[in-house]
Amino acid sequence: MDLDYTVATGKDFDAAVEAVERGVSDAGFRVLFTHDVAATLAEKGFDRERVSIIEMCNAKYASAVLAADVKIGLMLPCPIMVYAEQGKVFITTMRPSLIKDFFPHADIEAVAKMVEDVLIDIIDKAA
């Protein structure tokens, strides 16, 4: 299985970010923060194509995985990234189902799969 789920979108960068943020809310998650990574890098003199990371969370799922192993918090909140590369815009996320490989004793497969399904749905609708 791939580490990520990535799709290309025909939307421009800002429209893709807005679509992801709207999809997060529609899915019952909360946007915690949207990082404009390219702007932060530009402040330090590093230019690159646009990258934004939308941090999102659902308290029910976060509580469940933290109860299983508090160190899973190292992989929270769930990010969806929108990036531009060679004139194209992509939307991507890491697959939460892979967390089980890092925390095999936590027995979070079902929760991770549910969250992954939501993330994929958000990305597909946003694209």
Backbone as XML, in Angstrom:
<?xml version="1.0"?>
<chain id="A" units="angstrom">
  <residue number="1" name="MET">
    <atom name="N" x="0.846" y="-1.181" z="0.000"/>
    <atom name="CA" x="0.000" y="0.000" z="0.000"/>
    <atom name="C" x="0.890" y="1.242" z="0.000"/>
  </residue>
  <residue number="2" name="ASP">
    <atom name="N" x="0.484" y="2.247" z="-0.753"/>
    <atom name="CA" x="1.216" y="3.503" z="-0.801"/>
    <atom name="C" x="1.097" y="4.254" z="0.513"/>
  </residue>
  <residue number="3" name="LEU">
    <atom name="N" x="2.105" y="5.035" z="0.831"/>
    <atom name="CA" x="2.104" y="5.877" z="2.018"/>
    <atom name="C" x="1.047" y="6.964" z="1.908"/>
  </residue>
  <residue number="4" name="ASP">
    <atom name="N" x="0.803" y="7.422" z="0.684"/>
    <atom name="CA" x="-0.078" y="8.566" z="0.474"/>
    <atom name="C" x="-1.237" y="8.242" z="-0.456"/>
  </residue>
  <residue number="5" name="TYR">
    <atom name="N" x="-2.221" y="9.138" z="-0.415"/>
    <atom name="CA" x="-3.301" y="9.137" z="-1.391"/>
    <atom name="C" x="-3.248" y="10.513" z="-2.030"/>
  </residue>
  <residue number="6" name="THR">
    <atom name="N" x="-2.982" y="10.564" z="-3.335"/>
    <atom name="CA" x="-2.774" y="11.829" z="-4.029"/>
    <atom name="C" x="-3.605" y="11.869" z="-5.301"/>
  </residue>
  <residue number="7" name="VAL">
    <atom name="N" x="-4.235" y="13.004" z="-5.538"/>
    <atom name="CA" x="-4.972" y="13.208" z="-6.782"/>
    <atom name="C" x="-4.604" y="14.571" z="-7.365"/>
  </residue>
  <residue number="8" name="ALA">
    <atom name="N" x="-4.640" y="14.656" z="-8.678"/>
    <atom name="CA" x="-4.480" y="15.931" z="-9.369"/>
    <atom name="C" x="-5.856" y="16.587" z="-9.444"/>
  </residue>
  <residue number="9" name="THR">
    <atom name="N" x="-5.867" y="17.908" z="-9.418"/>
    <atom name="CA" x="-7.119" y="18.632" z="-9.551"/>
    <atom name="C" x="-7.011" y="19.643" z="-10.677"/>
  </residue>
  <residue number="10" name="GLY">
    <atom name="N" x="-8.133" y="19.931" z="-11.296"/>
    <atom name="CA" x="-8.180" y="20.964" z="-12.324"/>
    <atom name="C" x="-8.401" y="22.338" z="-11.732"/>
  </residue>
  <residue number="11" name="LYS">
    <atom name="N" x="-8.604" y="22.399" z="-10.414"/>
    <atom name="CA" x="-8.837" y="23.687" z="-9.754"/>
    <atom name="C" x="-7.526" y="24.430" z="-9.588"/>
  </residue>
  <residue number="12" name="ASP">
    <atom name="N" x="-7.637" y="25.748" z="-9.473"/>
    <atom name="CA" x="-6.433" y="26.500" z="-9.145"/>
    <atom name="C" x="-6.117" y="26.269" z="-7.668"/>
  </residue>
  <residue number="13" name="PHE">
    <atom name="N" x="-4.933" y="26.684" z="-7.258"/>
    <atom name="CA" x="-4.442" y="26.381" z="-5.917"/>
    <atom name="C" x="-5.391" y="26.857" z="-4.821"/>
  </residue>
  <residue number="14" name="ASP">
    <atom name="N" x="-5.763" y="28.129" z="-4.866"/>
    <atom name="CA" x="-6.623" y="28.680" z="-3.803"/>
    <atom name="C" x="-7.975" y="27.989" z="-3.757"/>
  </residue>
  <residue number="15" name="ALA">
    <atom name="N" x="-8.547" y="27.695" z="-4.913"/>
    <atom name="CA" x="-9.836" y="27.000" z="-4.952"/>
    <atom name="C" x="-9.708" y="25.593" z="-4.366"/>
  </residue>
  <residue number="16" name="ALA">
    <atom name="N" x="-8.595" y="24.931" z="-4.601"/>
    <atom name="CA" x="-8.383" y="23.587" z="-4.049"/>
    <atom name="C" x="-8.284" y="23.636" z="-2.527"/>
  </residue>
  <residue number="17" name="VAL">
    <atom name="N" x="-7.541" y="24.617" z="-1.999"/>
    <atom name="CA" x="-7.436" y="24.760" z="-0.544"/>
    <atom name="C" x="-8.813" y="25.024" z="0.053"/>
  </residue>
  <residue number="18" name="GLU">
    <atom name="N" x="-9.561" y="25.931" z="-0.540"/>
    <atom name="CA" x="-10.909" y="26.242" z="-0.050"/>
    <atom name="C" x="-11.818" y="25.020" z="-0.111"/>
  </residue>
  <residue number="19" name="ALA">
    <atom name="N" x="-11.721" y="24.242" z="-1.162"/>
    <atom name="CA" x="-12.552" y="23.038" z="-1.296"/>
    <atom name="C" x="-12.203" y="22.012" z="-0.224"/>
  </residue>
  <residue number="20" name="VAL">
    <atom name="N" x="-10.925" y="21.864" z="0.094"/>
    <atom name="CA" x="-10.524" y="20.942" z="1.154"/>
    <atom name="C" x="-11.062" y="21.438" z="2.494"/>
  </residue>
  <residue number="21" name="GLU">
    <atom name="N" x="-10.876" y="22.710" z="2.788"/>
    <atom name="CA" x="-11.355" y="23.251" z="4.067"/>
    <atom name="C" x="-12.864" y="23.071" z="4.221"/>
  </residue>
  <residue number="22" name="ARG">
    <atom name="N" x="-13.599" y="23.314" z="3.162"/>
    <atom name="CA" x="-15.051" y="23.135" z="3.183"/>
    <atom name="C" x="-15.402" y="21.651" z="3.367"/>
  </residue>
  <residue number="23" name="GLY">
    <atom name="N" x="-14.673" y="20.782" z="2.677"/>
    <atom name="CA" x="-14.920" y="19.345" z="2.793"/>
    <atom name="C" x="-14.631" y="18.815" z="4.183"/>
  </residue>
  <residue number="24" name="VAL">
    <atom name="N" x="-13.596" y="19.336" z="4.821"/>
    <atom name="CA" x="-13.264" y="18.936" z="6.195"/>
    <atom name="C" x="-14.445" y="19.235" z="7.105"/>
  </residue>
  <residue number="25" name="SER">
    <atom name="N" x="-14.961" y="20.442" z="7.005"/>
    <atom name="CA" x="-16.108" y="20.846" z="7.834"/>
    <atom name="C" x="-17.341" y="20.000" z="7.517"/>
  </residue>
  <residue number="26" name="ASP">
    <atom name="N" x="-17.602" y="19.795" z="6.242"/>
    <atom name="CA" x="-18.767" y="18.997" z="5.828"/>
    <atom name="C" x="-18.681" y="17.565" z="6.350"/>
  </residue>
  <residue number="27" name="ALA">
    <atom name="N" x="-17.471" y="17.053" z="6.549"/>
    <atom name="CA" x="-17.267" y="15.678" z="7.011"/>
    <atom name="C" x="-17.336" y="15.557" z="8.536"/>
  </residue>
  <residue number="28" name="GLY">
    <atom name="N" x="-17.576" y="16.670" z="9.226"/>
    <atom name="CA" x="-17.679" y="16.615" z="10.685"/>
    <atom name="C" x="-16.340" y="16.722" z="11.396"/>
  </residue>
  <residue number="29" name="PHE">
    <atom name="N" x="-15.324" y="17.146" z="10.651"/>
    <atom name="CA" x="-14.014" y="17.395" z="11.238"/>
    <atom name="C" x="-13.856" y="18.904" z="11.399"/>
  </residue>
  <residue number="30" name="ARG">
    <atom name="N" x="-12.784" y="19.302" z="12.044"/>
    <atom name="CA" x="-12.529" y="20.714" z="12.257"/>
    <atom name="C" x="-11.168" y="21.072" z="11.674"/>
  </residue>
  <residue number="31" name="VAL">
    <atom name="N" x="-11.119" y="22.160" z="10.922"/>
    <atom name="CA" x="-9.836" y="22.674" z="10.462"/>
    <atom name="C" x="-9.193" y="23.376" z="11.651"/>
  </residue>
  <residue number="32" name="LEU">
    <atom name="N" x="-8.038" y="22.876" z="12.077"/>
    <atom name="CA" x="-7.325" y="23.493" z="13.185"/>
    <atom name="C" x="-6.484" y="24.666" z="12.701"/>
  </residue>
  <residue number="33" name="PHE">
    <atom name="N" x="-5.841" y="24.489" z="11.555"/>
    <atom name="CA" x="-4.995" y="25.546" z="11.015"/>
    <atom name="C" x="-4.629" y="25.190" z="9.579"/>
  </residue>
  <residue number="34" name="THR">
    <atom name="N" x="-4.478" y="26.215" z="8.771"/>
    <atom name="CA" x="-3.970" y="26.016" z="7.423"/>
    <atom name="C" x="-2.625" y="26.730" z="7.327"/>
  </residue>
  <residue number="35" name="HIS">
    <atom name="N" x="-1.588" y="25.955" z="7.116"/>
    <atom name="CA" x="-0.229" y="26.480" z="7.010"/>
    <atom name="C" x="0.083" y="26.809" z="5.559"/>
  </residue>
  <residue number="36" name="ASP">
    <atom name="N" x="0.490" y="28.030" z="5.308"/>
    <atom name="CA" x="0.990" y="28.407" z="3.980"/>
    <atom name="C" x="2.503" y="28.184" z="4.022"/>
  </residue>
  <residue number="37" name="VAL">
    <atom name="N" x="2.912" y="26.970" z="3.726"/>
    <atom name="CA" x="4.313" y="26.570" z="3.852"/>
    <atom name="C" x="5.204" y="27.373" z="2.911"/>
  </residue>
  <residue number="38" name="ALA">
    <atom name="N" x="4.754" y="27.583" z="1.697"/>
    <atom name="CA" x="5.563" y="28.329" z="0.733"/>
    <atom name="C" x="5.810" y="29.756" z="1.224"/>
  </residue>
  <residue number="39" name="ALA">
    <atom name="N" x="4.804" y="30.385" z="1.831"/>
    <atom name="CA" x="4.978" y="31.751" z="2.351"/>
    <atom name="C" x="5.968" y="31.770" z="3.509"/>
  </residue>
  <residue number="40" name="THR">
    <atom name="N" x="5.882" y="30.770" z="4.372"/>
    <atom name="CA" x="6.813" y="30.685" z="5.495"/>
    <atom name="C" x="8.237" y="30.514" z="4.996"/>
  </residue>
  <residue number="41" name="LEU">
    <atom name="N" x="8.434" y="29.672" z="4.008"/>
    <atom name="CA" x="9.761" y="29.476" z="3.436"/>
    <atom name="C" x="10.261" y="30.742" z="2.746"/>
  </residue>
  <residue number="42" name="ALA">
    <atom name="N" x="9.357" y="31.445" z="2.060"/>
    <atom name="CA" x="9.740" y="32.672" z="1.358"/>
    <atom name="C" x="10.233" y="33.730" z="2.342"/>
  </residue>
  <residue number="43" name="GLU">
    <atom name="N" x="9.637" y="33.772" z="3.539"/>
    <atom name="CA" x="10.090" y="34.717" z="4.571"/>
    <atom name="C" x="11.550" y="34.478" z="4.933"/>
  </residue>
  <residue number="44" name="LYS">
    <atom name="N" x="12.005" y="33.251" z="4.763"/>
    <atom name="CA" x="13.384" y="32.880" z="5.093"/>
    <atom name="C" x="14.291" y="32.845" z="3.864"/>
  </residue>
  <residue number="45" name="GLY">
    <atom name="N" x="13.751" y="33.293" z="2.714"/>
    <atom name="CA" x="14.557" y="33.376" z="1.510"/>
    <atom name="C" x="14.540" y="32.142" z="0.627"/>
  </residue>
  <residue number="46" name="PHE">
    <atom name="N" x="13.634" y="31.221" z="0.895"/>
    <atom name="CA" x="13.542" y="29.996" z="0.091"/>
    <atom name="C" x="12.272" y="30.047" z="-0.757"/>
  </residue>
  <residue number="47" name="ASP">
    <atom name="N" x="12.446" y="30.129" z="-2.054"/>
    <atom name="CA" x="11.302" y="30.179" z="-2.958"/>
    <atom name="C" x="10.967" y="28.785" z="-3.454"/>
  </residue>
  <residue number="48" name="ARG">
    <atom name="N" x="9.692" y="28.520" z="-3.551"/>
    <atom name="CA" x="9.229" y="27.259" z="-4.120"/>
    <atom name="C" x="7.785" y="27.437" z="-4.558"/>
  </residue>
  <residue number="49" name="GLU">
    <atom name="N" x="7.292" y="26.471" z="-5.320"/>
    <atom name="CA" x="5.885" y="26.513" z="-5.707"/>
    <atom name="C" x="5.021" y="26.393" z="-4.461"/>
  </residue>
  <residue number="50" name="ARG">
    <atom name="N" x="3.777" y="26.703" z="-4.606"/>
    <atom name="CA" x="2.880" y="26.801" z="-3.454"/>
    <atom name="C" x="2.644" y="25.448" z="-2.782"/>
  </residue>
  <residue number="51" name="VAL">
    <atom name="N" x="2.595" y="25.493" z="-1.453"/>
    <atom name="CA" x="2.291" y="24.330" z="-0.615"/>
    <atom name="C" x="1.504" y="24.831" z="0.586"/>
  </residue>
  <residue number="52" name="SER">
    <atom name="N" x="0.367" y="24.236" z="0.842"/>
    <atom name="CA" x="-0.389" y="24.508" z="2.061"/>
    <atom name="C" x="-0.733" y="23.182" z="2.726"/>
  </residue>
  <residue number="53" name="ILE">
    <atom name="N" x="-0.656" y="23.174" z="4.047"/>
    <atom name="CA" x="-1.039" y="21.994" z="4.825"/>
    <atom name="C" x="-2.232" y="22.366" z="5.686"/>
  </residue>
  <residue number="54" name="ILE">
    <atom name="N" x="-3.320" y="21.643" z="5.486"/>
    <atom name="CA" x="-4.542" y="21.853" z="6.255"/>
    <atom name="C" x="-4.559" y="20.815" z="7.370"/>
  </residue>
  <residue number="55" name="GLU">
    <atom name="N" x="-4.416" y="21.270" z="8.619"/>
    <atom name="CA" x="-4.474" y="20.364" z="9.766"/>
    <atom name="C" x="-5.930" y="20.215" z="10.178"/>
  </residue>
  <residue number="56" name="MET">
    <atom name="N" x="-6.351" y="18.977" z="10.370"/>
    <atom name="CA" x="-7.741" y="18.720" z="10.705"/>
    <atom name="C" x="-7.846" y="17.690" z="11.814"/>
  </residue>
  <residue number="57" name="CYS">
    <atom name="N" x="-8.972" y="17.732" z="12.528"/>
    <atom name="CA" x="-9.147" y="16.798" z="13.633"/>
    <atom name="C" x="-10.631" y="16.532" z="13.855"/>
  </residue>
  <residue number="58" name="ASN">
    <atom name="N" x="-10.911" y="15.359" z="14.379"/>
    <atom name="CA" x="-12.237" y="14.987" z="14.854"/>
    <atom name="C" x="-12.022" y="14.469" z="16.265"/>
  </residue>
  <residue number="59" name="ALA">
    <atom name="N" x="-12.618" y="15.113" z="17.245"/>
    <atom name="CA" x="-12.363" y="14.796" z="18.654"/>
    <atom name="C" x="-12.663" y="13.335" z="18.988"/>
  </residue>
  <residue number="60" name="LYS">
    <atom name="N" x="-13.711" y="12.781" z="18.420"/>
    <atom name="CA" x="-14.079" y="11.383" z="18.707"/>
    <atom name="C" x="-12.950" y="10.432" z="18.296"/>
  </residue>
  <residue number="61" name="TYR">
    <atom name="N" x="-12.450" y="10.607" z="17.075"/>
    <atom name="CA" x="-11.396" y="9.723" z="16.587"/>
    <atom name="C" x="-10.066" y="9.984" z="17.296"/>
  </residue>
  <residue number="62" name="ALA">
    <atom name="N" x="-9.752" y="11.246" z="17.521"/>
    <atom name="CA" x="-8.507" y="11.576" z="18.220"/>
    <atom name="C" x="-8.509" y="10.996" z="19.627"/>
  </residue>
  <residue number="63" name="SER">
    <atom name="N" x="-9.619" y="11.097" z="20.318"/>
    <atom name="CA" x="-9.718" y="10.552" z="21.665"/>
    <atom name="C" x="-9.524" y="9.044" z="21.658"/>
  </residue>
  <residue number="64" name="ALA">
    <atom name="N" x="-10.100" y="8.370" z="20.676"/>
    <atom name="CA" x="-9.992" y="6.910" z="20.601"/>
    <atom name="C" x="-8.551" y="6.462" z="20.383"/>
  </residue>
  <residue number="65" name="VAL">
    <atom name="N" x="-7.836" y="7.114" z="19.478"/>
    <atom name="CA" x="-6.470" y="6.661" z="19.216"/>
    <atom name="C" x="-5.518" y="7.070" z="20.328"/>
  </residue>
  <residue number="66" name="LEU">
    <atom name="N" x="-5.754" y="8.211" z="20.948"/>
    <atom name="CA" x="-4.911" y="8.610" z="22.083"/>
    <atom name="C" x="-5.124" y="7.697" z="23.284"/>
  </residue>
  <residue number="67" name="ALA">
    <atom name="N" x="-6.338" y="7.200" z="23.448"/>
    <atom name="CA" x="-6.616" y="6.253" z="24.525"/>
    <atom name="C" x="-5.887" y="4.929" z="24.278"/>
  </residue>
  <residue number="68" name="ALA">
    <atom name="N" x="-5.738" y="4.573" z="23.011"/>
    <atom name="CA" x="-5.042" y="3.328" z="22.670"/>
    <atom name="C" x="-3.543" y="3.447" z="22.931"/>
  </residue>
  <residue number="69" name="ASP">
    <atom name="N" x="-2.968" y="4.604" z="22.607"/>
    <atom name="CA" x="-1.552" y="4.881" z="22.870"/>
    <atom name="C" x="-1.339" y="6.377" z="22.693"/>
  </residue>
  <residue number="70" name="VAL">
    <atom name="N" x="-1.012" y="7.056" z="23.764"/>
    <atom name="CA" x="-0.872" y="8.507" z="23.726"/>
    <atom name="C" x="0.190" y="8.954" z="22.719"/>
  </residue>
  <residue number="71" name="LYS">
    <atom name="N" x="1.164" y="8.112" z="22.429"/>
    <atom name="CA" x="2.216" y="8.487" z="21.489"/>
    <atom name="C" x="1.726" y="8.567" z="20.045"/>
  </residue>
  <residue number="72" name="ILE">
    <atom name="N" x="0.526" y="8.064" z="19.778"/>
    <atom name="CA" x="-0.056" y="8.240" z="18.444"/>
    <atom name="C" x="-0.268" y="9.732" z="18.192"/>
  </residue>
  <residue number="73" name="GLY">
    <atom name="N" x="-0.320" y="10.508" z="19.263"/>
    <atom name="CA" x="-0.421" y="11.950" z="19.127"/>
    <atom name="C" x="0.718" y="12.557" z="18.322"/>
  </residue>
  <residue number="74" name="LEU">
    <atom name="N" x="1.820" y="11.833" z="18.205"/>
    <atom name="CA" x="2.919" y="12.289" z="17.362"/>
    <atom name="C" x="2.513" y="12.359" z="15.891"/>
  </residue>
  <residue number="75" name="MET">
    <atom name="N" x="1.435" y="11.669" z="15.530"/>
    <atom name="CA" x="0.987" y="11.625" z="14.144"/>
    <atom name="C" x="-0.316" y="12.406" z="13.949"/>
  </residue>
  <residue number="76" name="LEU">
    <atom name="N" x="-0.688" y="13.173" z="14.935"/>
    <atom name="CA" x="-1.898" y="13.989" z="14.869"/>
    <atom name="C" x="-1.497" y="15.465" z="14.818"/>
  </residue>
  <residue number="77" name="PRO">
    <atom name="N" x="-2.361" y="16.328" z="14.330"/>
    <atom name="CA" x="-3.639" y="16.074" z="13.682"/>
    <atom name="C" x="-3.436" y="15.551" z="12.258"/>
  </residue>
  <residue number="78" name="CYS">
    <atom name="N" x="-4.511" y="15.122" z="11.657"/>
    <atom name="CA" x="-4.439" y="14.604" z="10.292"/>
    <atom name="C" x="-4.195" y="15.766" z="9.325"/>
  </residue>
  <residue number="79" name="PRO">
    <atom name="N" x="-3.216" y="15.624" z="8.455"/>
    <atom name="CA" x="-2.976" y="16.674" z="7.465"/>
    <atom name="C" x="-3.484" y="16.296" z="6.071"/>
  </residue>
  <residue number="80" name="ILE">
    <atom name="N" x="-3.986" y="17.295" z="5.379"/>
    <atom name="CA" x="-4.196" y="17.193" z="3.936"/>
    <atom name="C" x="-3.356" y="18.307" z="3.339"/>
  </residue>
  <residue number="81" name="MET">
    <atom name="N" x="-2.562" y="17.974" z="2.351"/>
    <atom name="CA" x="-1.674" y="18.950" z="1.736"/>
    <atom name="C" x="-2.126" y="19.248" z="0.314"/>
  </residue>
  <residue number="82" name="VAL">
    <atom name="N" x="-2.106" y="20.521" z="-0.021"/>
    <atom name="CA" x="-2.342" y="20.965" z="-1.396"/>
    <atom name="C" x="-1.013" y="21.544" z="-1.869"/>
  </residue>
  <residue number="83" name="TYR">
    <atom name="N" x="-0.556" y="21.086" z="-3.035"/>
    <atom name="CA" x="0.708" y="21.608" z="-3.539"/>
    <atom name="C" x="0.665" y="21.771" z="-5.053"/>
  </residue>
  <residue number="84" name="ALA">
    <atom name="N" x="1.494" y="22.711" z="-5.506"/>
    <atom name="CA" x="1.640" y="22.945" z="-6.944"/>
    <atom name="C" x="2.993" y="22.416" z="-7.365"/>
  </residue>
  <residue number="85" name="GLU">
    <atom name="N" x="2.987" y="21.773" z="-8.519"/>
    <atom name="CA" x="4.235" y="21.230" z="-9.057"/>
    <atom name="C" x="4.155" y="21.280" z="-10.572"/>
  </residue>
  <residue number="86" name="GLN">
    <atom name="N" x="5.079" y="21.996" z="-11.174"/>
    <atom name="CA" x="5.157" y="22.130" z="-12.621"/>
    <atom name="C" x="3.828" y="22.573" z="-13.233"/>
  </residue>
  <residue number="87" name="GLY">
    <atom name="N" x="3.186" y="23.542" z="-12.562"/>
    <atom name="CA" x="1.959" y="24.118" z="-13.085"/>
    <atom name="C" x="0.697" y="23.324" z="-12.797"/>
  </residue>
  <residue number="88" name="LYS">
    <atom name="N" x="0.809" y="22.212" z="-12.125"/>
    <atom name="CA" x="-0.364" y="21.406" z="-11.773"/>
    <atom name="C" x="-0.587" y="21.479" z="-10.268"/>
  </residue>
  <residue number="89" name="VAL">
    <atom name="N" x="-1.833" y="21.251" z="-9.847"/>
    <atom name="CA" x="-2.191" y="21.292" z="-8.430"/>
    <atom name="C" x="-2.609" y="19.890" z="-7.994"/>
  </residue>
  <residue number="90" name="PHE">
    <atom name="N" x="-2.096" y="19.477" z="-6.824"/>
    <atom name="CA" x="-2.365" y="18.150" z="-6.280"/>
    <atom name="C" x="-2.895" y="18.281" z="-4.858"/>
  </residue>
  <residue number="91" name="ILE">
    <atom name="N" x="-3.692" y="17.301" z="-4.467"/>
    <atom name="CA" x="-4.196" y="17.198" z="-3.092"/>
    <atom name="C" x="-3.781" y="15.830" z="-2.584"/>
  </residue>
  <residue number="92" name="THR">
    <atom name="N" x="-3.193" y="15.784" z="-1.393"/>
    <atom name="CA" x="-2.631" y="14.533" z="-0.891"/>
    <atom name="C" x="-2.774" y="14.414" z="0.623"/>
  </residue>
  <residue number="93" name="THR">
    <atom name="N" x="-2.710" y="13.196" z="1.104"/>
    <atom name="CA" x="-2.681" y="12.922" z="2.537"/>
    <atom name="C" x="-1.913" y="11.628" z="2.782"/>
  </residue>
  <residue number="94" name="MET">
    <atom name="N" x="-1.403" y="11.493" z="3.978"/>
    <atom name="CA" x="-0.822" y="10.226" z="4.397"/>
    <atom name="C" x="-1.977" y="9.297" z="4.788"/>
  </residue>
  <residue number="95" name="ARG">
    <atom name="N" x="-1.841" y="8.026" z="4.502"/>
    <atom name="CA" x="-2.903" y="7.070" z="4.832"/>
    <atom name="C" x="-2.864" y="6.722" z="6.323"/>
  </residue>
  <residue number="96" name="PRO">
    <atom name="N" x="-3.913" y="7.102" z="7.085"/>
    <atom name="CA" x="-3.945" y="6.786" z="8.515"/>
    <atom name="C" x="-3.881" y="5.288" z="8.824"/>
  </residue>
  <residue number="97" name="SER">
    <atom name="N" x="-4.301" y="4.457" z="7.890"/>
    <atom name="CA" x="-4.261" y="3.010" z="8.139"/>
    <atom name="C" x="-2.837" y="2.515" z="8.363"/>
  </residue>
  <residue number="98" name="LEU">
    <atom name="N" x="-1.845" y="3.290" z="7.945"/>
    <atom name="CA" x="-0.455" y="2.894" z="8.151"/>
    <atom name="C" x="0.026" y="3.120" z="9.587"/>
  </residue>
  <residue number="99" name="ILE">
    <atom name="N" x="-0.726" y="3.874" z="10.361"/>
    <atom name="CA" x="-0.335" y="4.130" z="11.755"/>
    <atom name="C" x="-0.213" y="2.819" z="12.524"/>
  </residue>
  <residue number="100" name="LYS">
    <atom name="N" x="-1.029" y="1.849" z="12.161"/>
    <atom name="CA" x="-0.983" y="0.553" z="12.847"/>
    <atom name="C" x="0.393" y="-0.090" z="12.755"/>
  </residue>
  <residue number="101" name="ASP">
    <atom name="N" x="1.130" y="0.199" z="11.700"/>
    <atom name="CA" x="2.471" y="-0.360" z="11.546"/>
    <atom name="C" x="3.455" y="0.225" z="12.553"/>
  </residue>
  <residue number="102" name="PHE">
    <atom name="N" x="3.207" y="1.447" z="12.963"/>
    <atom name="CA" x="4.063" y="2.100" z="13.954"/>
    <atom name="C" x="3.650" y="1.762" z="15.382"/>
  </residue>
  <residue number="103" name="PHE">
    <atom name="N" x="2.374" y="1.443" z="15.570"/>
    <atom name="CA" x="1.817" y="1.142" z="16.889"/>
    <atom name="C" x="0.992" y="-0.146" z="16.814"/>
  </residue>
  <residue number="104" name="PRO">
    <atom name="N" x="1.632" y="-1.284" z="16.553"/>
    <atom name="CA" x="0.889" y="-2.531" z="16.322"/>
    <atom name="C" x="0.080" y="-3.003" z="17.537"/>
  </residue>
  <residue number="105" name="HIS">
    <atom name="N" x="0.500" y="-2.643" z="18.709"/>
    <atom name="CA" x="-0.190" y="-3.069" z="19.938"/>
    <atom name="C" x="-1.447" y="-2.246" z="20.223"/>
  </residue>
  <residue number="106" name="ALA">
    <atom name="N" x="-1.644" y="-1.136" z="19.525"/>
    <atom name="CA" x="-2.724" y="-0.199" z="19.858"/>
    <atom name="C" x="-4.099" y="-0.637" z="19.366"/>
  </residue>
  <residue number="107" name="ASP">
    <atom name="N" x="-4.153" y="-1.557" z="18.407"/>
    <atom name="CA" x="-5.429" y="-2.069" z="17.893"/>
    <atom name="C" x="-6.356" y="-0.935" z="17.405"/>
  </residue>
  <residue number="108" name="ILE">
    <atom name="N" x="-5.818" y="-0.107" z="16.522"/>
    <atom name="CA" x="-6.590" y="1.033" z="16.013"/>
    <atom name="C" x="-6.982" y="0.877" z="14.548"/>
  </residue>
  <residue number="109" name="GLU">
    <atom name="N" x="-6.860" y="-0.314" z="14.018"/>
    <atom name="CA" x="-7.108" y="-0.519" z="12.590"/>
    <atom name="C" x="-8.468" y="0.000" z="12.148"/>
  </residue>
  <residue number="110" name="ALA">
    <atom name="N" x="-9.512" y="-0.280" z="12.919"/>
    <atom name="CA" x="-10.865" y="0.115" z="12.510"/>
    <atom name="C" x="-11.009" y="1.636" z="12.491"/>
  </residue>
  <residue number="111" name="VAL">
    <atom name="N" x="-10.532" y="2.289" z="13.530"/>
    <atom name="CA" x="-10.624" y="3.752" z="13.594"/>
    <atom name="C" x="-9.789" y="4.374" z="12.481"/>
  </residue>
  <residue number="112" name="ALA">
    <atom name="N" x="-8.578" y="3.883" z="12.290"/>
    <atom name="CA" x="-7.706" y="4.427" z="11.250"/>
    <atom name="C" x="-8.330" y="4.263" z="9.867"/>
  </residue>
  <residue number="113" name="LYS">
    <atom name="N" x="-8.965" y="3.149" z="9.607"/>
    <atom name="CA" x="-9.616" y="2.908" z="8.324"/>
    <atom name="C" x="-10.784" y="3.875" z="8.121"/>
  </residue>
  <residue number="114" name="MET">
    <atom name="N" x="-11.572" y="4.109" z="9.194"/>
    <atom name="CA" x="-12.684" y="5.060" z="9.087"/>
    <atom name="C" x="-12.165" y="6.459" z="8.744"/>
  </residue>
  <residue number="115" name="VAL">
    <atom name="N" x="-11.120" y="6.887" z="9.434"/>
    <atom name="CA" x="-10.553" y="8.211" z="9.178"/>
    <atom name="C" x="-9.973" y="8.279" z="7.765"/>
  </residue>
  <residue number="116" name="GLU">
    <atom name="N" x="-9.298" y="7.229" z="7.348"/>
    <atom name="CA" x="-8.748" y="7.209" z="5.992"/>
    <atom name="C" x="-9.851" y="7.334" z="4.948"/>
  </residue>
  <residue number="117" name="ASP">
    <atom name="N" x="-10.943" y="6.630" z="5.148"/>
    <atom name="CA" x="-12.065" y="6.719" z="4.208"/>
    <atom name="C" x="-12.598" y="8.150" z="4.129"/>
  </residue>
  <residue number="118" name="VAL">
    <atom name="N" x="-12.677" y="8.828" z="5.281"/>
    <atom name="CA" x="-13.143" y="10.216" z="5.305"/>
    <atom name="C" x="-12.170" y="11.121" z="4.557"/>
  </residue>
  <residue number="119" name="LEU">
    <atom name="N" x="-10.871" y="10.951" z="4.814"/>
    <atom name="CA" x="-9.862" y="11.785" z="4.145"/>
    <atom name="C" x="-9.920" y="11.600" z="2.626"/>
  </residue>
  <residue number="120" name="ILE">
    <atom name="N" x="-10.028" y="10.369" z="2.189"/>
    <atom name="CA" x="-10.095" y="10.090" z="0.750"/>
    <atom name="C" x="-11.337" y="10.728" z="0.142"/>
  </residue>
  <residue number="121" name="ASP">
    <atom name="N" x="-12.454" y="10.657" z="0.844"/>
    <atom name="CA" x="-13.691" y="11.262" z="0.376"/>
    <atom name="C" x="-13.553" y="12.784" z="0.273"/>
  </residue>
  <residue number="122" name="ILE">
    <atom name="N" x="-12.936" y="13.394" z="1.291"/>
    <atom name="CA" x="-12.709" y="14.844" z="1.270"/>
    <atom name="C" x="-11.860" y="15.216" z="0.043"/>
  </residue>
  <residue number="123" name="ILE">
    <atom name="N" x="-10.794" y="14.488" z="-0.177"/>
    <atom name="CA" x="-9.892" y="14.784" z="-1.301"/>
    <atom name="C" x="-10.603" y="14.590" z="-2.633"/>
  </residue>
  <residue number="124" name="ASP">
    <atom name="N" x="-11.320" y="13.481" z="-2.775"/>
    <atom name="CA" x="-12.002" y="13.214" z="-4.033"/>
    <atom name="C" x="-13.043" y="14.298" z="-4.348"/>
  </residue>
  <residue number="125" name="LYS">
    <atom name="N" x="-13.777" y="14.721" z="-3.338"/>
    <atom name="CA" x="-14.788" y="15.770" z="-3.548"/>
    <atom name="C" x="-14.134" y="17.120" z="-3.808"/>
  </residue>
  <residue number="126" name="ALA">
    <atom name="N" x="-13.017" y="17.392" z="-3.152"/>
    <atom name="CA" x="-12.324" y="18.675" z="-3.328"/>
    <atom name="C" x="-11.665" y="18.791" z="-4.695"/>
  </residue>
  <residue number="127" name="ALA">
    <atom name="N" x="-11.251" y="17.648" z="-5.229"/>
    <atom name="CA" x="-10.546" y="17.669" z="-6.518"/>
    <atom name="C" x="-11.504" y="18.018" z="-7.648"/>
  </residue>
</chain>
